[in-house]
Amino acid sequence: MSLELEILAPDRVLLTARVVAIQAADASGRFGLRSGHEDFLTVLVPCVLRFSPEDGDERFAAVDGGVLLLERGRVAITTRDAVIADRLDQVADAAAAMLEARRQAELSARSGFAELETALIRELRKAVQRS
């Protein structure tokens, strides 16, 4: 017997597969799920998922945290981003690239926020001087 696994990002479906086992991690540590497990909901920490498809070898997915819901034999994982790979070394390289891209986006957002803050302070000073 198997589970239906679906990994979702905000803008796309990353994976749909029938699997016999899944391993992931939440704040309490690593855990595993197999067919017959009771319904389950948890918040994932950034981690490497291991899953065993019915028709093949173990695969991996680096997920950027998220929510895992197991309900009636279906596991849905929603995450900000993820990368799927056949080998652990592939997922490690892809995860490093994903984290670097996020770091760059956060730096850009901080810079934009600092510019807005500076403009707001400038406008507030002008308003105070006029009154």
MODELLER restraints for C-alpha pairs under 7 A, 6 or more apart:
rsr = mdl.restraints
at = mdl.atoms
rsr.add(forms.Gaussian(group=physical.xy_distance, feature=features.Distance(at['CA:1:A'], at['CA:20:A']), mean=6.94, stdev=0.5))
rsr.add(forms.Gaussian(group=physical.xy_distance, feature=features.Distance(at['CA:1:A'], at['CA:35:A']), mean=6.12, stdev=0.5))
rsr.add(forms.Gaussian(group=physical.xy_distance, feature=features.Distance(at['CA:2:A'], at['CA:18:A']), mean=6.21, stdev=0.5))
rsr.add(forms.Gaussian(group=physical.xy_distance, feature=features.Distance(at['CA:2:A'], at['CA:19:A']), mean=5.43, stdev=0.5))
rsr.add(forms.Gaussian(group=physical.xy_distance, feature=features.Distance(at['CA:2:A'], at['CA:20:A']), mean=4.65, stdev=0.5))
rsr.add(forms.Gaussian(group=physical.xy_distance, feature=features.Distance(at['CA:2:A'], at['CA:35:A']), mean=5.36, stdev=0.5))
rsr.add(forms.Gaussian(group=physical.xy_distance, feature=features.Distance(at['CA:3:A'], at['CA:18:A']), mean=5.61, stdev=0.5))
rsr.add(forms.Gaussian(group=physical.xy_distance, feature=features.Distance(at['CA:3:A'], at['CA:19:A']), mean=5.25, stdev=0.5))
rsr.add(forms.Gaussian(group=physical.xy_distance, feature=features.Distance(at['CA:3:A'], at['CA:20:A']), mean=6.10, stdev=0.5))
rsr.add(forms.Gaussian(group=physical.xy_distance, feature=features.Distance(at['CA:3:A'], at['CA:35:A']), mean=5.69, stdev=0.5))
rsr.add(forms.Gaussian(group=physical.xy_distance, feature=features.Distance(at['CA:3:A'], at['CA:73:A']), mean=5.08, stdev=0.5))
rsr.add(forms.Gaussian(group=physical.xy_distance, feature=features.Distance(at['CA:3:A'], at['CA:74:A']), mean=5.67, stdev=0.5))
rsr.add(forms.Gaussian(group=physical.xy_distance, feature=features.Distance(at['CA:3:A'], at['CA:75:A']), mean=6.87, stdev=0.5))
rsr.add(forms.Gaussian(group=physical.xy_distance, feature=features.Distance(at['CA:4:A'], at['CA:17:A']), mean=5.91, stdev=0.5))
rsr.add(forms.Gaussian(group=physical.xy_distance, feature=features.Distance(at['CA:4:A'], at['CA:18:A']), mean=4.61, stdev=0.5))
rsr.add(forms.Gaussian(group=physical.xy_distance, feature=features.Distance(at['CA:4:A'], at['CA:19:A']), mean=6.28, stdev=0.5))
rsr.add(forms.Gaussian(group=physical.xy_distance, feature=features.Distance(at['CA:4:A'], at['CA:73:A']), mean=6.37, stdev=0.5))
rsr.add(forms.Gaussian(group=physical.xy_distance, feature=features.Distance(at['CA:4:A'], at['CA:74:A']), mean=4.67, stdev=0.5))
rsr.add(forms.Gaussian(group=physical.xy_distance, feature=features.Distance(at['CA:4:A'], at['CA:75:A']), mean=5.95, stdev=0.5))
rsr.add(forms.Gaussian(group=physical.xy_distance, feature=features.Distance(at['CA:5:A'], at['CA:16:A']), mean=5.63, stdev=0.5))
rsr.add(forms.Gaussian(group=physical.xy_distance, feature=features.Distance(at['CA:5:A'], at['CA:17:A']), mean=5.24, stdev=0.5))
rsr.add(forms.Gaussian(group=physical.xy_distance, feature=features.Distance(at['CA:5:A'], at['CA:18:A']), mean=6.01, stdev=0.5))
rsr.add(forms.Gaussian(group=physical.xy_distance, feature=features.Distance(at['CA:5:A'], at['CA:19:A']), mean=6.61, stdev=0.5))
rsr.add(forms.Gaussian(group=physical.xy_distance, feature=features.Distance(at['CA:5:A'], at['CA:74:A']), mean=6.13, stdev=0.5))
rsr.add(forms.Gaussian(group=physical.xy_distance, feature=features.Distance(at['CA:5:A'], at['CA:75:A']), mean=4.80, stdev=0.5))
rsr.add(forms.Gaussian(group=physical.xy_distance, feature=features.Distance(at['CA:5:A'], at['CA:76:A']), mean=6.07, stdev=0.5))
rsr.add(forms.Gaussian(group=physical.xy_distance, feature=features.Distance(at['CA:6:A'], at['CA:15:A']), mean=5.47, stdev=0.5))
rsr.add(forms.Gaussian(group=physical.xy_distance, feature=features.Distance(at['CA:6:A'], at['CA:16:A']), mean=4.52, stdev=0.5))
rsr.add(forms.Gaussian(group=physical.xy_distance, feature=features.Distance(at['CA:6:A'], at['CA:17:A']), mean=6.66, stdev=0.5))
rsr.add(forms.Gaussian(group=physical.xy_distance, feature=features.Distance(at['CA:6:A'], at['CA:75:A']), mean=6.21, stdev=0.5))
rsr.add(forms.Gaussian(group=physical.xy_distance, feature=features.Distance(at['CA:6:A'], at['CA:76:A']), mean=4.89, stdev=0.5))
rsr.add(forms.Gaussian(group=physical.xy_distance, feature=features.Distance(at['CA:6:A'], at['CA:77:A']), mean=6.18, stdev=0.5))
rsr.add(forms.Gaussian(group=physical.xy_distance, feature=features.Distance(at['CA:7:A'], at['CA:13:A']), mean=6.26, stdev=0.5))
rsr.add(forms.Gaussian(group=physical.xy_distance, feature=features.Distance(at['CA:7:A'], at['CA:14:A']), mean=5.42, stdev=0.5))
rsr.add(forms.Gaussian(group=physical.xy_distance, feature=features.Distance(at['CA:7:A'], at['CA:15:A']), mean=5.11, stdev=0.5))
rsr.add(forms.Gaussian(group=physical.xy_distance, feature=features.Distance(at['CA:7:A'], at['CA:16:A']), mean=6.71, stdev=0.5))
rsr.add(forms.Gaussian(group=physical.xy_distance, feature=features.Distance(at['CA:7:A'], at['CA:76:A']), mean=6.03, stdev=0.5))
rsr.add(forms.Gaussian(group=physical.xy_distance, feature=features.Distance(at['CA:7:A'], at['CA:77:A']), mean=4.75, stdev=0.5))
rsr.add(forms.Gaussian(group=physical.xy_distance, feature=features.Distance(at['CA:7:A'], at['CA:78:A']), mean=6.03, stdev=0.5))
rsr.add(forms.Gaussian(group=physical.xy_distance, feature=features.Distance(at['CA:8:A'], at['CA:14:A']), mean=5.59, stdev=0.5))
rsr.add(forms.Gaussian(group=physical.xy_distance, feature=features.Distance(at['CA:8:A'], at['CA:77:A']), mean=6.02, stdev=0.5))
rsr.add(forms.Gaussian(group=physical.xy_distance, feature=features.Distance(at['CA:8:A'], at['CA:78:A']), mean=4.76, stdev=0.5))
rsr.add(forms.Gaussian(group=physical.xy_distance, feature=features.Distance(at['CA:8:A'], at['CA:79:A']), mean=6.26, stdev=0.5))
rsr.add(forms.Gaussian(group=physical.xy_distance, feature=features.Distance(at['CA:9:A'], at['CA:78:A']), mean=5.90, stdev=0.5))
rsr.add(forms.Gaussian(group=physical.xy_distance, feature=features.Distance(at['CA:9:A'], at['CA:79:A']), mean=5.26, stdev=0.5))
rsr.add(forms.Gaussian(group=physical.xy_distance, feature=features.Distance(at['CA:9:A'], at['CA:80:A']), mean=5.52, stdev=0.5))
rsr.add(forms.Gaussian(group=physical.xy_distance, feature=features.Distance(at['CA:9:A'], at['CA:81:A']), mean=5.54, stdev=0.5))
rsr.add(forms.Gaussian(group=physical.xy_distance, feature=features.Distance(at['CA:10:A'], at['CA:80:A']), mean=6.48, stdev=0.5))
rsr.add(forms.Gaussian(group=physical.xy_distance, feature=features.Distance(at['CA:17:A'], at['CA:53:A']), mean=6.70, stdev=0.5))
rsr.add(forms.Gaussian(group=physical.xy_distance, feature=features.Distance(at['CA:18:A'], at['CA:53:A']), mean=5.73, stdev=0.5))
rsr.add(forms.Gaussian(group=physical.xy_distance, feature=features.Distance(at['CA:18:A'], at['CA:54:A']), mean=5.91, stdev=0.5))
rsr.add(forms.Gaussian(group=physical.xy_distance, feature=features.Distance(at['CA:19:A'], at['CA:51:A']), mean=6.60, stdev=0.5))
rsr.add(forms.Gaussian(group=physical.xy_distance, feature=features.Distance(at['CA:19:A'], at['CA:52:A']), mean=5.33, stdev=0.5))
rsr.add(forms.Gaussian(group=physical.xy_distance, feature=features.Distance(at['CA:19:A'], at['CA:53:A']), mean=3.98, stdev=0.5))
rsr.add(forms.Gaussian(group=physical.xy_distance, feature=features.Distance(at['CA:19:A'], at['CA:54:A']), mean=5.07, stdev=0.5))
rsr.add(forms.Gaussian(group=physical.xy_distance, feature=features.Distance(at['CA:20:A'], at['CA:34:A']), mean=6.07, stdev=0.5))
rsr.add(forms.Gaussian(group=physical.xy_distance, feature=features.Distance(at['CA:20:A'], at['CA:35:A']), mean=6.81, stdev=0.5))
rsr.add(forms.Gaussian(group=physical.xy_distance, feature=features.Distance(at['CA:20:A'], at['CA:52:A']), mean=5.65, stdev=0.5))
rsr.add(forms.Gaussian(group=physical.xy_distance, feature=features.Distance(at['CA:20:A'], at['CA:53:A']), mean=6.05, stdev=0.5))
rsr.add(forms.Gaussian(group=physical.xy_distance, feature=features.Distance(at['CA:20:A'], at['CA:54:A']), mean=5.83, stdev=0.5))
rsr.add(forms.Gaussian(group=physical.xy_distance, feature=features.Distance(at['CA:21:A'], at['CA:33:A']), mean=5.72, stdev=0.5))
rsr.add(forms.Gaussian(group=physical.xy_distance, feature=features.Distance(at['CA:21:A'], at['CA:34:A']), mean=4.82, stdev=0.5))
rsr.add(forms.Gaussian(group=physical.xy_distance, feature=features.Distance(at['CA:21:A'], at['CA:51:A']), mean=5.58, stdev=0.5))
rsr.add(forms.Gaussian(group=physical.xy_distance, feature=features.Distance(at['CA:21:A'], at['CA:52:A']), mean=5.40, stdev=0.5))
rsr.add(forms.Gaussian(group=physical.xy_distance, feature=features.Distance(at['CA:22:A'], at['CA:32:A']), mean=5.54, stdev=0.5))
rsr.add(forms.Gaussian(group=physical.xy_distance, feature=features.Distance(at['CA:22:A'], at['CA:33:A']), mean=5.20, stdev=0.5))
rsr.add(forms.Gaussian(group=physical.xy_distance, feature=features.Distance(at['CA:22:A'], at['CA:34:A']), mean=6.74, stdev=0.5))
rsr.add(forms.Gaussian(group=physical.xy_distance, feature=features.Distance(at['CA:22:A'], at['CA:50:A']), mean=5.68, stdev=0.5))
rsr.add(forms.Gaussian(group=physical.xy_distance, feature=features.Distance(at['CA:22:A'], at['CA:51:A']), mean=4.37, stdev=0.5))
rsr.add(forms.Gaussian(group=physical.xy_distance, feature=features.Distance(at['CA:22:A'], at['CA:52:A']), mean=6.68, stdev=0.5))
rsr.add(forms.Gaussian(group=physical.xy_distance, feature=features.Distance(at['CA:23:A'], at['CA:30:A']), mean=6.87, stdev=0.5))
rsr.add(forms.Gaussian(group=physical.xy_distance, feature=features.Distance(at['CA:23:A'], at['CA:31:A']), mean=5.62, stdev=0.5))
rsr.add(forms.Gaussian(group=physical.xy_distance, feature=features.Distance(at['CA:23:A'], at['CA:32:A']), mean=4.32, stdev=0.5))
rsr.add(forms.Gaussian(group=physical.xy_distance, feature=features.Distance(at['CA:23:A'], at['CA:33:A']), mean=6.44, stdev=0.5))
rsr.add(forms.Gaussian(group=physical.xy_distance, feature=features.Distance(at['CA:23:A'], at['CA:49:A']), mean=5.55, stdev=0.5))
rsr.add(forms.Gaussian(group=physical.xy_distance, feature=features.Distance(at['CA:23:A'], at['CA:50:A']), mean=5.05, stdev=0.5))
rsr.add(forms.Gaussian(group=physical.xy_distance, feature=features.Distance(at['CA:23:A'], at['CA:51:A']), mean=6.34, stdev=0.5))
rsr.add(forms.Gaussian(group=physical.xy_distance, feature=features.Distance(at['CA:24:A'], at['CA:30:A']), mean=5.54, stdev=0.5))
rsr.add(forms.Gaussian(group=physical.xy_distance, feature=features.Distance(at['CA:24:A'], at['CA:31:A']), mean=5.68, stdev=0.5))
rsr.add(forms.Gaussian(group=physical.xy_distance, feature=features.Distance(at['CA:24:A'], at['CA:32:A']), mean=6.54, stdev=0.5))
rsr.add(forms.Gaussian(group=physical.xy_distance, feature=features.Distance(at['CA:24:A'], at['CA:47:A']), mean=6.80, stdev=0.5))
rsr.add(forms.Gaussian(group=physical.xy_distance, feature=features.Distance(at['CA:24:A'], at['CA:48:A']), mean=6.67, stdev=0.5))
rsr.add(forms.Gaussian(group=physical.xy_distance, feature=features.Distance(at['CA:24:A'], at['CA:49:A']), mean=4.80, stdev=0.5))
rsr.add(forms.Gaussian(group=physical.xy_distance, feature=features.Distance(at['CA:24:A'], at['CA:50:A']), mean=6.79, stdev=0.5))
rsr.add(forms.Gaussian(group=physical.xy_distance, feature=features.Distance(at['CA:25:A'], at['CA:31:A']), mean=6.00, stdev=0.5))
rsr.add(forms.Gaussian(group=physical.xy_distance, feature=features.Distance(at['CA:25:A'], at['CA:44:A']), mean=5.82, stdev=0.5))
rsr.add(forms.Gaussian(group=physical.xy_distance, feature=features.Distance(at['CA:25:A'], at['CA:45:A']), mean=6.15, stdev=0.5))
rsr.add(forms.Gaussian(group=physical.xy_distance, feature=features.Distance(at['CA:25:A'], at['CA:47:A']), mean=6.16, stdev=0.5))
rsr.add(forms.Gaussian(group=physical.xy_distance, feature=features.Distance(at['CA:26:A'], at['CA:42:A']), mean=6.87, stdev=0.5))
rsr.add(forms.Gaussian(group=physical.xy_distance, feature=features.Distance(at['CA:26:A'], at['CA:43:A']), mean=5.95, stdev=0.5))
rsr.add(forms.Gaussian(group=physical.xy_distance, feature=features.Distance(at['CA:26:A'], at['CA:44:A']), mean=4.37, stdev=0.5))
rsr.add(forms.Gaussian(group=physical.xy_distance, feature=features.Distance(at['CA:26:A'], at['CA:45:A']), mean=5.06, stdev=0.5))
rsr.add(forms.Gaussian(group=physical.xy_distance, feature=features.Distance(at['CA:27:A'], at['CA:45:A']), mean=6.40, stdev=0.5))
rsr.add(forms.Gaussian(group=physical.xy_distance, feature=features.Distance(at['CA:35:A'], at['CA:73:A']), mean=6.49, stdev=0.5))
rsr.add(forms.Gaussian(group=physical.xy_distance, feature=features.Distance(at['CA:39:A'], at['CA:70:A']), mean=5.16, stdev=0.5))
rsr.add(forms.Gaussian(group=physical.xy_distance, feature=features.Distance(at['CA:39:A'], at['CA:71:A']), mean=4.81, stdev=0.5))
rsr.add(forms.Gaussian(group=physical.xy_distance, feature=features.Distance(at['CA:39:A'], at['CA:72:A']), mean=6.61, stdev=0.5))
rsr.add(forms.Gaussian(group=physical.xy_distance, feature=features.Distance(at['CA:40:A'], at['CA:69:A']), mean=5.83, stdev=0.5))
rsr.add(forms.Gaussian(group=physical.xy_distance, feature=features.Distance(at['CA:40:A'], at['CA:70:A']), mean=4.92, stdev=0.5))
rsr.add(forms.Gaussian(group=physical.xy_distance, feature=features.Distance(at['CA:40:A'], at['CA:71:A']), mean=6.72, stdev=0.5))
rsr.add(forms.Gaussian(group=physical.xy_distance, feature=features.Distance(at['CA:41:A'], at['CA:68:A']), mean=5.71, stdev=0.5))
rsr.add(forms.Gaussian(group=physical.xy_distance, feature=features.Distance(at['CA:41:A'], at['CA:69:A']), mean=4.55, stdev=0.5))
rsr.add(forms.Gaussian(group=physical.xy_distance, feature=features.Distance(at['CA:41:A'], at['CA:70:A']), mean=6.30, stdev=0.5))
rsr.add(forms.Gaussian(group=physical.xy_distance, feature=features.Distance(at['CA:42:A'], at['CA:67:A']), mean=5.90, stdev=0.5))
rsr.add(forms.Gaussian(group=physical.xy_distance, feature=features.Distance(at['CA:42:A'], at['CA:68:A']), mean=5.43, stdev=0.5))
rsr.add(forms.Gaussian(group=physical.xy_distance, feature=features.Distance(at['CA:42:A'], at['CA:69:A']), mean=6.75, stdev=0.5))
rsr.add(forms.Gaussian(group=physical.xy_distance, feature=features.Distance(at['CA:43:A'], at['CA:66:A']), mean=5.82, stdev=0.5))
rsr.add(forms.Gaussian(group=physical.xy_distance, feature=features.Distance(at['CA:43:A'], at['CA:67:A']), mean=4.53, stdev=0.5))
rsr.add(forms.Gaussian(group=physical.xy_distance, feature=features.Distance(at['CA:43:A'], at['CA:68:A']), mean=6.28, stdev=0.5))
rsr.add(forms.Gaussian(group=physical.xy_distance, feature=features.Distance(at['CA:44:A'], at['CA:65:A']), mean=4.82, stdev=0.5))
rsr.add(forms.Gaussian(group=physical.xy_distance, feature=features.Distance(at['CA:44:A'], at['CA:66:A']), mean=5.02, stdev=0.5))
rsr.add(forms.Gaussian(group=physical.xy_distance, feature=features.Distance(at['CA:44:A'], at['CA:67:A']), mean=5.57, stdev=0.5))
rsr.add(forms.Gaussian(group=physical.xy_distance, feature=features.Distance(at['CA:44:A'], at['CA:68:A']), mean=6.66, stdev=0.5))
rsr.add(forms.Gaussian(group=physical.xy_distance, feature=features.Distance(at['CA:45:A'], at['CA:65:A']), mean=4.30, stdev=0.5))
rsr.add(forms.Gaussian(group=physical.xy_distance, feature=features.Distance(at['CA:45:A'], at['CA:66:A']), mean=6.85, stdev=0.5))
rsr.add(forms.Gaussian(group=physical.xy_distance, feature=features.Distance(at['CA:46:A'], at['CA:63:A']), mean=5.58, stdev=0.5))
rsr.add(forms.Gaussian(group=physical.xy_distance, feature=features.Distance(at['CA:46:A'], at['CA:64:A']), mean=4.47, stdev=0.5))
rsr.add(forms.Gaussian(group=physical.xy_distance, feature=features.Distance(at['CA:46:A'], at['CA:65:A']), mean=4.01, stdev=0.5))
rsr.add(forms.Gaussian(group=physical.xy_distance, feature=features.Distance(at['CA:47:A'], at['CA:62:A']), mean=5.81, stdev=0.5))
rsr.add(forms.Gaussian(group=physical.xy_distance, feature=features.Distance(at['CA:47:A'], at['CA:63:A']), mean=5.66, stdev=0.5))
rsr.add(forms.Gaussian(group=physical.xy_distance, feature=features.Distance(at['CA:47:A'], at['CA:64:A']), mean=6.89, stdev=0.5))
rsr.add(forms.Gaussian(group=physical.xy_distance, feature=features.Distance(at['CA:47:A'], at['CA:65:A']), mean=6.81, stdev=0.5))
rsr.add(forms.Gaussian(group=physical.xy_distance, feature=features.Distance(at['CA:48:A'], at['CA:60:A']), mean=6.58, stdev=0.5))
rsr.add(forms.Gaussian(group=physical.xy_distance, feature=features.Distance(at['CA:48:A'], at['CA:61:A']), mean=5.54, stdev=0.5))
rsr.add(forms.Gaussian(group=physical.xy_distance, feature=features.Distance(at['CA:48:A'], at['CA:62:A']), mean=4.34, stdev=0.5))
rsr.add(forms.Gaussian(group=physical.xy_distance, feature=features.Distance(at['CA:48:A'], at['CA:63:A']), mean=6.27, stdev=0.5))
rsr.add(forms.Gaussian(group=physical.xy_distance, feature=features.Distance(at['CA:49:A'], at['CA:60:A']), mean=5.50, stdev=0.5))
rsr.add(forms.Gaussian(group=physical.xy_distance, feature=features.Distance(at['CA:49:A'], at['CA:61:A']), mean=5.00, stdev=0.5))
rsr.add(forms.Gaussian(group=physical.xy_distance, feature=features.Distance(at['CA:49:A'], at['CA:62:A']), mean=6.14, stdev=0.5))
rsr.add(forms.Gaussian(group=physical.xy_distance, feature=features.Distance(at['CA:50:A'], at['CA:58:A']), mean=6.79, stdev=0.5))
rsr.add(forms.Gaussian(group=physical.xy_distance, feature=features.Distance(at['CA:50:A'], at['CA:59:A']), mean=5.89, stdev=0.5))
rsr.add(forms.Gaussian(group=physical.xy_distance, feature=features.Distance(at['CA:50:A'], at['CA:60:A']), mean=4.74, stdev=0.5))
rsr.add(forms.Gaussian(group=physical.xy_distance, feature=features.Distance(at['CA:50:A'], at['CA:61:A']), mean=6.70, stdev=0.5))
rsr.add(forms.Gaussian(group=physical.xy_distance, feature=features.Distance(at['CA:51:A'], at['CA:58:A']), mean=5.69, stdev=0.5))
rsr.add(forms.Gaussian(group=physical.xy_distance, feature=features.Distance(at['CA:51:A'], at['CA:59:A']), mean=5.45, stdev=0.5))
rsr.add(forms.Gaussian(group=physical.xy_distance, feature=features.Distance(at['CA:51:A'], at['CA:60:A']), mean=6.28, stdev=0.5))
rsr.add(forms.Gaussian(group=physical.xy_distance, feature=features.Distance(at['CA:52:A'], at['CA:58:A']), mean=4.41, stdev=0.5))
rsr.add(forms.Gaussian(group=physical.xy_distance, feature=features.Distance(at['CA:52:A'], at['CA:59:A']), mean=6.20, stdev=0.5))
rsr.add(forms.Gaussian(group=physical.xy_distance, feature=features.Distance(at['CA:59:A'], at['CA:85:A']), mean=6.17, stdev=0.5))
rsr.add(forms.Gaussian(group=physical.xy_distance, feature=features.Distance(at['CA:59:A'], at['CA:86:A']), mean=4.75, stdev=0.5))
rsr.add(forms.Gaussian(group=physical.xy_distance, feature=features.Distance(at['CA:59:A'], at['CA:87:A']), mean=6.45, stdev=0.5))
rsr.add(forms.Gaussian(group=physical.xy_distance, feature=features.Distance(at['CA:60:A'], at['CA:84:A']), mean=5.83, stdev=0.5))
rsr.add(forms.Gaussian(group=physical.xy_distance, feature=features.Distance(at['CA:60:A'], at['CA:85:A']), mean=5.30, stdev=0.5))
rsr.add(forms.Gaussian(group=physical.xy_distance, feature=features.Distance(at['CA:60:A'], at['CA:86:A']), mean=6.11, stdev=0.5))
rsr.add(forms.Gaussian(group=physical.xy_distance, feature=features.Distance(at['CA:60:A'], at['CA:87:A']), mean=6.64, stdev=0.5))
rsr.add(forms.Gaussian(group=physical.xy_distance, feature=features.Distance(at['CA:60:A'], at['CA:88:A']), mean=6.37, stdev=0.5))
rsr.add(forms.Gaussian(group=physical.xy_distance, feature=features.Distance(at['CA:60:A'], at['CA:91:A']), mean=6.62, stdev=0.5))
rsr.add(forms.Gaussian(group=physical.xy_distance, feature=features.Distance(at['CA:61:A'], at['CA:82:A']), mean=6.47, stdev=0.5))
rsr.add(forms.Gaussian(group=physical.xy_distance, feature=features.Distance(at['CA:61:A'], at['CA:83:A']), mean=5.40, stdev=0.5))
rsr.add(forms.Gaussian(group=physical.xy_distance, feature=features.Distance(at['CA:61:A'], at['CA:84:A']), mean=4.30, stdev=0.5))
rsr.add(forms.Gaussian(group=physical.xy_distance, feature=features.Distance(at['CA:61:A'], at['CA:85:A']), mean=6.16, stdev=0.5))
rsr.add(forms.Gaussian(group=physical.xy_distance, feature=features.Distance(at['CA:61:A'], at['CA:91:A']), mean=6.47, stdev=0.5))
rsr.add(forms.Gaussian(group=physical.xy_distance, feature=features.Distance(at['CA:62:A'], at['CA:82:A']), mean=5.35, stdev=0.5))
rsr.add(forms.Gaussian(group=physical.xy_distance, feature=features.Distance(at['CA:62:A'], at['CA:83:A']), mean=5.34, stdev=0.5))
rsr.add(forms.Gaussian(group=physical.xy_distance, feature=features.Distance(at['CA:62:A'], at['CA:84:A']), mean=6.65, stdev=0.5))
rsr.add(forms.Gaussian(group=physical.xy_distance, feature=features.Distance(at['CA:62:A'], at['CA:91:A']), mean=6.22, stdev=0.5))
rsr.add(forms.Gaussian(group=physical.xy_distance, feature=features.Distance(at['CA:62:A'], at['CA:95:A']), mean=5.93, stdev=0.5))
rsr.add(forms.Gaussian(group=physical.xy_distance, feature=features.Distance(at['CA:63:A'], at['CA:79:A']), mean=6.45, stdev=0.5))
rsr.add(forms.Gaussian(group=physical.xy_distance, feature=features.Distance(at['CA:63:A'], at['CA:81:A']), mean=6.12, stdev=0.5))
rsr.add(forms.Gaussian(group=physical.xy_distance, feature=features.Distance(at['CA:63:A'], at['CA:82:A']), mean=4.36, stdev=0.5))
rsr.add(forms.Gaussian(group=physical.xy_distance, feature=features.Distance(at['CA:63:A'], at['CA:83:A']), mean=6.81, stdev=0.5))
rsr.add(forms.Gaussian(group=physical.xy_distance, feature=features.Distance(at['CA:64:A'], at['CA:79:A']), mean=6.05, stdev=0.5))
rsr.add(forms.Gaussian(group=physical.xy_distance, feature=features.Distance(at['CA:64:A'], at['CA:80:A']), mean=5.89, stdev=0.5))
rsr.add(forms.Gaussian(group=physical.xy_distance, feature=features.Distance(at['CA:64:A'], at['CA:81:A']), mean=5.50, stdev=0.5))
rsr.add(forms.Gaussian(group=physical.xy_distance, feature=features.Distance(at['CA:64:A'], at['CA:82:A']), mean=6.10, stdev=0.5))
rsr.add(forms.Gaussian(group=physical.xy_distance, feature=features.Distance(at['CA:65:A'], at['CA:79:A']), mean=5.89, stdev=0.5))
rsr.add(forms.Gaussian(group=physical.xy_distance, feature=features.Distance(at['CA:66:A'], at['CA:77:A']), mean=6.85, stdev=0.5))
rsr.add(forms.Gaussian(group=physical.xy_distance, feature=features.Distance(at['CA:66:A'], at['CA:78:A']), mean=5.40, stdev=0.5))
rsr.add(forms.Gaussian(group=physical.xy_distance, feature=features.Distance(at['CA:66:A'], at['CA:79:A']), mean=4.16, stdev=0.5))
rsr.add(forms.Gaussian(group=physical.xy_distance, feature=features.Distance(at['CA:66:A'], at['CA:80:A']), mean=6.68, stdev=0.5))
rsr.add(forms.Gaussian(group=physical.xy_distance, feature=features.Distance(at['CA:67:A'], at['CA:77:A']), mean=5.60, stdev=0.5))
rsr.add(forms.Gaussian(group=physical.xy_distance, feature=features.Distance(at['CA:67:A'], at['CA:78:A']), mean=5.33, stdev=0.5))
rsr.add(forms.Gaussian(group=physical.xy_distance, feature=features.Distance(at['CA:67:A'], at['CA:79:A']), mean=6.60, stdev=0.5))
rsr.add(forms.Gaussian(group=physical.xy_distance, feature=features.Distance(at['CA:68:A'], at['CA:75:A']), mean=6.86, stdev=0.5))
rsr.add(forms.Gaussian(group=physical.xy_distance, feature=features.Distance(at['CA:68:A'], at['CA:76:A']), mean=5.79, stdev=0.5))
rsr.add(forms.Gaussian(group=physical.xy_distance, feature=features.Distance(at['CA:68:A'], at['CA:77:A']), mean=4.44, stdev=0.5))
rsr.add(forms.Gaussian(group=physical.xy_distance, feature=features.Distance(at['CA:68:A'], at['CA:78:A']), mean=6.64, stdev=0.5))
rsr.add(forms.Gaussian(group=physical.xy_distance, feature=features.Distance(at['CA:69:A'], at['CA:75:A']), mean=5.56, stdev=0.5))
rsr.add(forms.Gaussian(group=physical.xy_distance, feature=features.Distance(at['CA:69:A'], at['CA:76:A']), mean=5.27, stdev=0.5))
rsr.add(forms.Gaussian(group=physical.xy_distance, feature=features.Distance(at['CA:69:A'], at['CA:77:A']), mean=6.43, stdev=0.5))
rsr.add(forms.Gaussian(group=physical.xy_distance, feature=features.Distance(at['CA:70:A'], at['CA:76:A']), mean=6.52, stdev=0.5))
rsr.add(forms.Gaussian(group=physical.xy_distance, feature=features.Distance(at['CA:83:A'], at['CA:91:A']), mean=6.60, stdev=0.5))
rsr.add(forms.Gaussian(group=physical.xy_distance, feature=features.Distance(at['CA:83:A'], at['CA:94:A']), mean=6.43, stdev=0.5))
rsr.add(forms.Gaussian(group=physical.xy_distance, feature=features.Distance(at['CA:83:A'], at['CA:95:A']), mean=6.63, stdev=0.5))
rsr.add(forms.Gaussian(group=physical.xy_distance, feature=features.Distance(at['CA:84:A'], at['CA:91:A']), mean=6.48, stdev=0.5))
rsr.add(forms.Gaussian(group=physical.xy_distance, feature=features.Distance(at['CA:85:A'], at['CA:91:A']), mean=5.26, stdev=0.5))
